[in-house]
Structure formats: C-alpha cells, structure tokens
Amino acid sequence: MKFNEKLIKLRKAAGLSQEELGNKLNVARQTVSKWELGETTPEMDKLEELSDLFEISIDELVKDRSIPNAIIKEISRKKVDSLYRDSQSVKSVIKIYLVIGTGILMFFALIVIYGIFFAK
C-alpha cells in the first residue's frame, strides 16, 4: 500500500476531513489533497507530525506495506472515545443551563404570583 493510500485510510479512520487534517498540520487542504493524490509527498517534519498524530511509525507510514487492521481499528476507537467524551461534556453544560434556567423561571413566577395576590 502506497503512502497516499495509507494517508487516506488513516485520515478517514480518524474521522478527519482534508481540511481538519490540514489544520492540525498547519498546511492547506490543497496540500493534503496533493499528498492523497500522490502528486507530492510531505516534508520530513510533516511526516513526523503525521506519525505522532496517527500513532504509527514513519516506517509504517511511508514503506510500501499494508497498515495492520488493528492500527486502523485503534484510531477509529480513539475517535469514538473522543466523541463520547465531548458529548458527555455537552450534556453536563446543558444540565447546568437547565438548572439555571429553571431557577430564573421560578424567580419570575414568584414575582408574578406576588404581584397578582399581594400587590394592591
């Protein structure tokens, strides 16, 4: 499997668009596209960043060998775990806003009730 094919497979397993991968590497989307089309190859510093990002050795990344399915599954699992943690954080924030909103609503309800029954 050639580098460009591996890059596509790893990027998709991580759930990243070309734009998102480019942002992580500080390169344009078009640069990632050229890498994936096999028109150009990344410089060594970008290969190191890709290696770190996908937790795969540079050898595994650039040599003409298949990537073990275990690595692809692990990258996909990490992406799912990350999404799950993000959703849990969002749920916590929503709960806080609901409690605050309910408190504010009750406060205004008390003001209205006071105005109806006790204000003359």
DOMIMAR-125986 format. One record per atom (N, C-alpha, C): residue in one letter; residue number from 1; atom name; x, y, z. Coordinates in Angstrom, 2 decimals. Example, Ala and Ser with C-alpha at 12.3 -4.5 7.8 and 13.67 -1.06 7.14 Angstrom:
BEGIN
SITE, mivo, kefi, lumkol, px, py, pz
SITE, a, 1, N, 13.19, -5.69, 7.80
SITE, a, 1, CA, 12.30, -4.50, 7.80
SITE, a, 1, C, 13.20, -3.30, 7.80
SITE, s, 2, N, 12.85, -2.25, 7.08
SITE, s, 2, CA, 13.67, -1.06, 7.14
SITE, s, 2, C, 12.90, 0.03, 7.87
***
This chain:
BEGIN
SITE, mivo, kefi, lumkol, px, py, pz
SITE, m, 1, N, 0.85, -1.17, 0.00
SITE, m, 1, CA, 0.00, 0.00, 0.00
SITE, m, 1, C, 0.89, 1.23, 0.00
SITE, k, 2, N, 0.64, 2.15, -0.90
SITE, k, 2, CA, 1.45, 3.35, -1.05
SITE, k, 2, C, 1.08, 4.38, 0.01
SITE, f, 3, N, 2.02, 5.34, 0.21
SITE, f, 3, CA, 1.82, 6.37, 1.23
SITE, f, 3, C, 0.49, 7.09, 1.08
SITE, n, 4, N, 0.16, 7.51, -0.15
SITE, n, 4, CA, -1.06, 8.29, -0.34
SITE, n, 4, C, -2.31, 7.48, 0.04
SITE, e, 5, N, -2.30, 6.19, -0.26
SITE, e, 5, CA, -3.43, 5.34, 0.10
SITE, e, 5, C, -3.53, 5.18, 1.62
SITE, k, 6, N, -2.37, 5.04, 2.27
SITE, k, 6, CA, -2.35, 4.94, 3.73
SITE, k, 6, C, -2.88, 6.21, 4.37
SITE, l, 7, N, -2.46, 7.35, 3.83
SITE, l, 7, CA, -2.89, 8.62, 4.39
SITE, l, 7, C, -4.41, 8.76, 4.33
SITE, i, 8, N, -4.98, 8.39, 3.20
SITE, i, 8, CA, -6.45, 8.45, 3.06
SITE, i, 8, C, -7.11, 7.54, 4.09
SITE, k, 9, N, -6.60, 6.32, 4.20
SITE, k, 9, CA, -7.19, 5.34, 5.12
SITE, k, 9, C, -7.08, 5.81, 6.57
SITE, l, 10, N, -5.92, 6.33, 6.96
SITE, l, 10, CA, -5.72, 6.81, 8.32
SITE, l, 10, C, -6.57, 8.04, 8.62
SITE, r, 11, N, -6.62, 8.96, 7.66
SITE, r, 11, CA, -7.41, 10.18, 7.87
SITE, r, 11, C, -8.88, 9.84, 8.06
SITE, k, 12, N, -9.39, 8.96, 7.21
SITE, k, 12, CA, -10.80, 8.58, 7.31
SITE, k, 12, C, -11.08, 7.80, 8.59
SITE, a, 13, N, -10.14, 6.94, 9.00
SITE, a, 13, CA, -10.32, 6.19, 10.24
SITE, a, 13, C, -10.39, 7.13, 11.44
SITE, a, 14, N, -9.64, 8.22, 11.36
SITE, a, 14, CA, -9.64, 9.21, 12.44
SITE, a, 14, C, -10.85, 10.14, 12.36
SITE, g, 15, N, -11.62, 10.01, 11.28
SITE, g, 15, CA, -12.81, 10.85, 11.13
SITE, g, 15, C, -12.48, 12.29, 10.79
SITE, l, 16, N, -11.38, 12.50, 10.10
SITE, l, 16, CA, -10.94, 13.85, 9.76
SITE, l, 16, C, -11.19, 14.14, 8.29
SITE, s, 17, N, -11.57, 15.37, 8.01
SITE, s, 17, CA, -11.64, 15.81, 6.62
SITE, s, 17, C, -10.23, 16.26, 6.22
SITE, q, 18, N, -10.04, 16.50, 4.93
SITE, q, 18, CA, -8.75, 17.02, 4.48
SITE, q, 18, C, -8.48, 18.37, 5.15
SITE, e, 19, N, -9.52, 19.17, 5.27
SITE, e, 19, CA, -9.41, 20.50, 5.90
SITE, e, 19, C, -8.96, 20.35, 7.36
SITE, e, 20, N, -9.58, 19.45, 8.10
SITE, e, 20, CA, -9.23, 19.26, 9.51
SITE, e, 20, C, -7.81, 18.74, 9.67
SITE, l, 21, N, -7.42, 17.80, 8.83
SITE, l, 21, CA, -6.05, 17.30, 8.89
SITE, l, 21, C, -5.06, 18.41, 8.56
SITE, g, 22, N, -5.38, 19.20, 7.54
SITE, g, 22, CA, -4.52, 20.33, 7.18
SITE, g, 22, C, -4.36, 21.30, 8.34
SITE, n, 23, N, -5.46, 21.58, 9.04
SITE, n, 23, CA, -5.40, 22.50, 10.18
SITE, n, 23, C, -4.50, 21.95, 11.29
SITE, k, 24, N, -4.59, 20.64, 11.54
SITE, k, 24, CA, -3.76, 20.03, 12.57
SITE, k, 24, C, -2.27, 20.09, 12.21
SITE, l, 25, N, -1.98, 20.07, 10.91
SITE, l, 25, CA, -0.59, 20.06, 10.45
SITE, l, 25, C, -0.11, 21.44, 10.00
SITE, n, 26, N, -1.00, 22.43, 10.09
SITE, n, 26, CA, -0.69, 23.79, 9.64
SITE, n, 26, C, -0.31, 23.83, 8.15
SITE, v, 27, N, -1.10, 23.11, 7.36
SITE, v, 27, CA, -0.95, 23.16, 5.90
SITE, v, 27, C, -2.35, 23.36, 5.30
SITE, a, 28, N, -2.39, 23.76, 4.05
SITE, a, 28, CA, -3.67, 23.97, 3.37
SITE, a, 28, C, -4.33, 22.63, 3.03
SITE, r, 29, N, -5.65, 22.67, 2.88
SITE, r, 29, CA, -6.40, 21.48, 2.46
SITE, r, 29, C, -5.85, 20.97, 1.14
SITE, q, 30, N, -5.48, 21.89, 0.25
SITE, q, 30, CA, -4.98, 21.51, -1.06
SITE, q, 30, C, -3.68, 20.71, -0.95
SITE, t, 31, N, -2.88, 21.02, 0.06
SITE, t, 31, CA, -1.64, 20.27, 0.28
SITE, t, 31, C, -1.96, 18.83, 0.64
SITE, v, 32, N, -2.91, 18.65, 1.56
SITE, v, 32, CA, -3.33, 17.30, 1.94
SITE, v, 32, C, -3.88, 16.57, 0.72
SITE, s, 33, N, -4.66, 17.27, -0.09
SITE, s, 33, CA, -5.22, 16.67, -1.30
SITE, s, 33, C, -4.11, 16.20, -2.24
SITE, k, 34, N, -3.07, 17.00, -2.41
SITE, k, 34, CA, -1.95, 16.62, -3.28
SITE, k, 34, C, -1.22, 15.40, -2.73
SITE, w, 35, N, -1.09, 15.33, -1.40
SITE, w, 35, CA, -0.45, 14.15, -0.80
SITE, w, 35, C, -1.29, 12.92, -1.09
SITE, e, 36, N, -2.62, 13.06, -0.92
SITE, e, 36, CA, -3.50, 11.91, -1.11
SITE, e, 36, C, -3.61, 11.49, -2.58
SITE, l, 37, N, -3.45, 12.42, -3.47
SITE, l, 37, CA, -3.46, 12.09, -4.90
SITE, l, 37, C, -2.11, 11.54, -5.37
SITE, g, 38, N, -1.10, 11.62, -4.51
SITE, g, 38, CA, 0.23, 11.14, -4.87
SITE, g, 38, C, 1.01, 12.12, -5.73
SITE, e, 39, N, 0.53, 13.36, -5.81
SITE, e, 39, CA, 1.23, 14.37, -6.63
SITE, e, 39, C, 2.48, 14.87, -5.92
SITE, t, 40, N, 2.41, 14.99, -4.60
SITE, t, 40, CA, 3.56, 15.42, -3.81
SITE, t, 40, C, 3.61, 14.55, -2.55
SITE, t, 41, N, 4.72, 14.66, -1.83
SITE, t, 41, CA, 4.84, 13.98, -0.55
SITE, t, 41, C, 5.24, 15.00, 0.51
SITE, p, 42, N, 4.87, 14.75, 1.75
SITE, p, 42, CA, 5.19, 15.71, 2.81
SITE, p, 42, C, 6.69, 15.76, 3.11
SITE, e, 43, N, 7.11, 16.90, 3.62
SITE, e, 43, CA, 8.48, 17.05, 4.12
SITE, e, 43, C, 8.61, 16.21, 5.39
SITE, m, 44, N, 9.84, 16.01, 5.83
SITE, m, 44, CA, 10.10, 15.16, 6.99
SITE, m, 44, C, 9.38, 15.65, 8.25
SITE, d, 45, N, 9.35, 16.97, 8.47
SITE, d, 45, CA, 8.69, 17.46, 9.68
SITE, d, 45, C, 7.20, 17.13, 9.67
SITE, k, 46, N, 6.57, 17.17, 8.51
SITE, k, 46, CA, 5.15, 16.82, 8.41
SITE, k, 46, C, 4.94, 15.32, 8.54
SITE, l, 47, N, 5.90, 14.52, 8.05
SITE, l, 47, CA, 5.83, 13.08, 8.24
SITE, l, 47, C, 5.90, 12.75, 9.74
SITE, e, 48, N, 6.76, 13.47, 10.46
SITE, e, 48, CA, 6.85, 13.27, 11.91
SITE, e, 48, C, 5.53, 13.62, 12.59
SITE, e, 49, N, 4.92, 14.73, 12.18
SITE, e, 49, CA, 3.65, 15.13, 12.76
SITE, e, 49, C, 2.55, 14.11, 12.44
SITE, l, 50, N, 2.53, 13.62, 11.20
SITE, l, 50, CA, 1.56, 12.59, 10.83
SITE, l, 50, C, 1.78, 11.32, 11.66
SITE, s, 51, N, 3.03, 10.96, 11.83
SITE, s, 51, CA, 3.38, 9.78, 12.62
SITE, s, 51, C, 2.87, 9.93, 14.05
SITE, d, 52, N, 3.08, 11.09, 14.64
SITE, d, 52, CA, 2.61, 11.34, 16.01
SITE, d, 52, C, 1.08, 11.37, 16.07
SITE, l, 53, N, 0.47, 12.03, 15.11
SITE, l, 53, CA, -0.98, 12.18, 15.10
SITE, l, 53, C, -1.68, 10.82, 15.01
SITE, f, 54, N, -1.20, 9.96, 14.13
SITE, f, 54, CA, -1.84, 8.66, 13.92
SITE, f, 54, C, -1.20, 7.55, 14.77
SITE, e, 55, N, -0.20, 7.93, 15.58
SITE, e, 55, CA, 0.49, 6.97, 16.45
SITE, e, 55, C, 0.95, 5.74, 15.67
SITE, i, 56, N, 1.70, 6.02, 14.63
SITE, i, 56, CA, 2.22, 5.00, 13.74
SITE, i, 56, C, 3.65, 5.42, 13.40
SITE, s, 57, N, 4.54, 4.48, 13.25
SITE, s, 57, CA, 5.93, 4.85, 12.95
SITE, s, 57, C, 6.03, 5.43, 11.53
SITE, i, 58, N, 7.07, 6.21, 11.33
SITE, i, 58, CA, 7.29, 6.77, 9.99
SITE, i, 58, C, 7.52, 5.63, 9.00
SITE, d, 59, N, 8.22, 4.58, 9.44
SITE, d, 59, CA, 8.42, 3.40, 8.58
SITE, d, 59, C, 7.07, 2.84, 8.11
SITE, e, 60, N, 6.17, 2.61, 9.06
SITE, e, 60, CA, 4.86, 2.06, 8.71
SITE, e, 60, C, 4.10, 3.01, 7.78
SITE, l, 61, N, 4.34, 4.29, 7.97
SITE, l, 61, CA, 3.64, 5.30, 7.17
SITE, l, 61, C, 4.14, 5.36, 5.73
SITE, v, 62, N, 5.45, 5.26, 5.54
SITE, v, 62, CA, 5.97, 5.50, 4.20
SITE, v, 62, C, 6.36, 4.25, 3.41
SITE, k, 63, N, 6.65, 3.15, 4.11
SITE, k, 63, CA, 7.04, 1.93, 3.37
SITE, k, 63, C, 5.83, 1.34, 2.67
SITE, d, 64, N, 6.11, 0.68, 1.56
SITE, d, 64, CA, 5.05, 0.13, 0.71
SITE, d, 64, C, 4.52, -1.19, 1.28
SITE, r, 65, N, 3.92, -1.08, 2.48
SITE, r, 65, CA, 3.30, -2.22, 3.15
SITE, r, 65, C, 1.93, -1.81, 3.65
SITE, s, 66, N, 1.06, -2.79, 3.83
SITE, s, 66, CA, -0.27, -2.51, 4.36
SITE, s, 66, C, -0.19, -2.12, 5.82
SITE, i, 67, N, -1.14, -1.30, 6.23
SITE, i, 67, CA, -1.26, -0.94, 7.64
SITE, i, 67, C, -2.08, -2.04, 8.30
SITE, p, 68, N, -1.61, -2.56, 9.42
SITE, p, 68, CA, -2.39, -3.59, 10.11
SITE, p, 68, C, -3.79, -3.07, 10.49
SITE, n, 69, N, -4.79, -3.91, 10.33
SITE, n, 69, CA, -6.16, -3.51, 10.67
SITE, n, 69, C, -6.28, -3.10, 12.12
SITE, a, 70, N, -5.46, -3.66, 12.99
SITE, a, 70, CA, -5.51, -3.31, 14.42
SITE, a, 70, C, -5.22, -1.82, 14.61
SITE, i, 71, N, -4.30, -1.28, 13.83
SITE, i, 71, CA, -3.97, 0.14, 13.94
SITE, i, 71, C, -5.16, 0.99, 13.50
SITE, i, 72, N, -5.77, 0.63, 12.38
SITE, i, 72, CA, -6.94, 1.36, 11.88
SITE, i, 72, C, -8.07, 1.30, 12.90
SITE, k, 73, N, -8.32, 0.13, 13.47
SITE, k, 73, CA, -9.38, -0.02, 14.47
SITE, k, 73, C, -9.08, 0.82, 15.70
SITE, e, 74, N, -7.83, 0.86, 16.11
SITE, e, 74, CA, -7.45, 1.64, 17.29
SITE, e, 74, C, -7.67, 3.14, 17.05
SITE, i, 75, N, -7.31, 3.61, 15.88
SITE, i, 75, CA, -7.53, 5.02, 15.54
SITE, i, 75, C, -9.02, 5.32, 15.55
SITE, s, 76, N, -9.83, 4.44, 14.97
SITE, s, 76, CA, -11.28, 4.63, 14.95
SITE, s, 76, C, -11.85, 4.61, 16.37
SITE, r, 77, N, -11.36, 3.71, 17.21
SITE, r, 77, CA, -11.84, 3.61, 18.59
SITE, r, 77, C, -11.52, 4.89, 19.36
SITE, k, 78, N, -10.32, 5.43, 19.15
SITE, k, 78, CA, -9.94, 6.67, 19.83
SITE, k, 78, C, -10.84, 7.82, 19.39
SITE, k, 79, N, -11.20, 7.85, 18.12
SITE, k, 79, CA, -12.09, 8.91, 17.63
SITE, k, 79, C, -13.46, 8.77, 18.28
SITE, v, 80, N, -13.97, 7.55, 18.38
SITE, v, 80, CA, -15.28, 7.32, 19.02
SITE, v, 80, C, -15.21, 7.72, 20.49
SITE, d, 81, N, -14.14, 7.34, 21.17
SITE, d, 81, CA, -13.97, 7.71, 22.58
SITE, d, 81, C, -13.95, 9.22, 22.75
SITE, s, 82, N, -13.24, 9.89, 21.86
SITE, s, 82, CA, -13.17, 11.35, 21.91
SITE, s, 82, C, -14.55, 11.98, 21.71
SITE, l, 83, N, -15.29, 11.47, 20.75
SITE, l, 83, CA, -16.64, 11.98, 20.51
SITE, l, 83, C, -17.55, 11.74, 21.71
SITE, y, 84, N, -17.40, 10.58, 22.35
SITE, y, 84, CA, -18.21, 10.26, 23.52
SITE, y, 84, C, -17.89, 11.22, 24.66
SITE, r, 85, N, -16.60, 11.47, 24.90
SITE, r, 85, CA, -16.22, 12.41, 25.96
SITE, r, 85, C, -16.76, 13.80, 25.67
SITE, d, 86, N, -16.68, 14.22, 24.42
SITE, d, 86, CA, -17.22, 15.53, 24.04
SITE, d, 86, C, -18.72, 15.60, 24.29
SITE, s, 87, N, -19.44, 14.54, 23.96
SITE, s, 87, CA, -20.89, 14.55, 24.15
SITE, s, 87, C, -21.23, 14.58, 25.64
SITE, q, 88, N, -20.42, 13.92, 26.47
SITE, q, 88, CA, -20.66, 13.96, 27.91
SITE, q, 88, C, -20.44, 15.37, 28.46
SITE, s, 89, N, -19.44, 16.07, 27.94
SITE, s, 89, CA, -19.18, 17.45, 28.36
SITE, s, 89, C, -20.35, 18.35, 27.98
SITE, v, 90, N, -20.87, 18.16, 26.78
SITE, v, 90, CA, -22.00, 18.96, 26.32
SITE, v, 90, C, -23.22, 18.68, 27.19
SITE, k, 91, N, -23.45, 17.42, 27.55
SITE, k, 91, CA, -24.58, 17.07, 28.41
SITE, k, 91, C, -24.47, 17.77, 29.76
SITE, s, 92, N, -23.27, 17.83, 30.31
SITE, s, 92, CA, -23.06, 18.49, 31.60
SITE, s, 92, C, -23.39, 19.98, 31.51
SITE, v, 93, N, -22.95, 20.61, 30.45
SITE, v, 93, CA, -23.22, 22.04, 30.26
SITE, v, 93, C, -24.72, 22.28, 30.10
SITE, i, 94, N, -25.39, 21.43, 29.35
SITE, i, 94, CA, -26.84, 21.58, 29.15
SITE, i, 94, C, -27.57, 21.43, 30.48
SITE, k, 95, N, -27.16, 20.47, 31.30
SITE, k, 95, CA, -27.79, 20.29, 32.61
SITE, k, 95, C, -27.64, 21.54, 33.48
SITE, i, 96, N, -26.45, 22.12, 33.45
SITE, i, 96, CA, -26.21, 23.35, 34.24
SITE, i, 96, C, -27.13, 24.46, 33.75
SITE, y, 97, N, -27.22, 24.65, 32.44
SITE, y, 97, CA, -28.10, 25.69, 31.89
SITE, y, 97, C, -29.56, 25.43, 32.22
SITE, l, 98, N, -29.97, 24.16, 32.22
SITE, l, 98, CA, -31.35, 23.84, 32.58
SITE, l, 98, C, -31.65, 24.18, 34.03
SITE, v, 99, N, -30.73, 23.89, 34.92
SITE, v, 99, CA, -30.92, 24.22, 36.33
SITE, v, 99, C, -30.99, 25.74, 36.52
SITE, i, 100, N, -30.08, 26.45, 35.89
SITE, i, 100, CA, -30.07, 27.91, 36.00
SITE, i, 100, C, -31.35, 28.49, 35.39
SITE, g, 101, N, -31.73, 28.00, 34.22
SITE, g, 101, CA, -32.95, 28.48, 33.56
SITE, g, 101, C, -34.18, 28.21, 34.39
SITE, t, 102, N, -34.26, 27.04, 34.99
SITE, t, 102, CA, -35.40, 26.70, 35.84
SITE, t, 102, C, -35.45, 27.64, 37.04
SITE, g, 103, N, -34.31, 27.91, 37.63
SITE, g, 103, CA, -34.25, 28.85, 38.77
SITE, g, 103, C, -34.73, 30.23, 38.40
SITE, i, 104, N, -34.28, 30.71, 37.26
SITE, i, 104, CA, -34.71, 32.04, 36.79
SITE, i, 104, C, -36.21, 32.05, 36.52
SITE, l, 105, N, -36.71, 31.02, 35.88
SITE, l, 105, CA, -38.14, 30.91, 35.59
SITE, l, 105, C, -38.96, 30.91, 36.88
SITE, m, 106, N, -38.51, 30.17, 37.88
SITE, m, 106, CA, -39.21, 30.12, 39.16
SITE, m, 106, C, -39.19, 31.48, 39.85
SITE, f, 107, N, -38.06, 32.17, 39.75
SITE, f, 107, CA, -37.96, 33.51, 40.33
SITE, f, 107, C, -38.99, 34.45, 39.72
SITE, f, 108, N, -39.09, 34.46, 38.40
SITE, f, 108, CA, -40.06, 35.33, 37.74
SITE, f, 108, C, -41.49, 34.89, 38.03
SITE, a, 109, N, -41.71, 33.58, 38.15
SITE, a, 109, CA, -43.04, 33.09, 38.50
SITE, a, 109, C, -43.44, 33.59, 39.89
SITE, l, 110, N, -42.51, 33.59, 40.82
SITE, l, 110, CA, -42.80, 34.10, 42.16
SITE, l, 110, C, -43.11, 35.60, 42.14
SITE, i, 111, N, -42.41, 36.33, 41.31
SITE, i, 111, CA, -42.68, 37.76, 41.18
SITE, i, 111, C, -44.10, 37.98, 40.65
SITE, v, 112, N, -44.48, 37.22, 39.64
SITE, v, 112, CA, -45.82, 37.35, 39.06
SITE, v, 112, C, -46.88, 36.97, 40.10
SITE, i, 113, N, -46.67, 35.86, 40.79
SITE, i, 113, CA, -47.62, 35.43, 41.82
SITE, i, 113, C, -47.74, 36.47, 42.92
SITE, y, 114, N, -46.63, 37.01, 43.35
SITE, y, 114, CA, -46.65, 38.06, 44.36
SITE, y, 114, C, -47.43, 39.25, 43.86
SITE, g, 115, N, -47.21, 39.65, 42.61
SITE, g, 115, CA, -47.92, 40.80, 42.04
SITE, g, 115, C, -49.41, 40.56, 41.95
SITE, i, 116, N, -49.83, 39.34, 41.65
SITE, i, 116, CA, -51.25, 39.03, 41.50
SITE, i, 116, C, -51.96, 39.01, 42.85
SITE, f, 117, N, -51.34, 38.36, 43.85
SITE, f, 117, CA, -52.03, 38.15, 45.11
SITE, f, 117, C, -51.72, 39.18, 46.20
SITE, f, 118, N, -50.60, 39.81, 46.15
SITE, f, 118, CA, -50.23, 40.66, 47.28
SITE, f, 118, C, -50.09, 42.13, 46.90
SITE, a, 119, N, -49.93, 42.47, 45.69
SITE, a, 119, CA, -49.77, 43.89, 45.30
SITE, a, 119, C, -51.16, 44.52, 45.14
SITE, k, 120, N, -51.29, 45.73, 45.64
SITE, k, 120, CA, -52.57, 46.42, 45.54
SITE, k, 120, C, -52.41, 47.74, 44.87
***
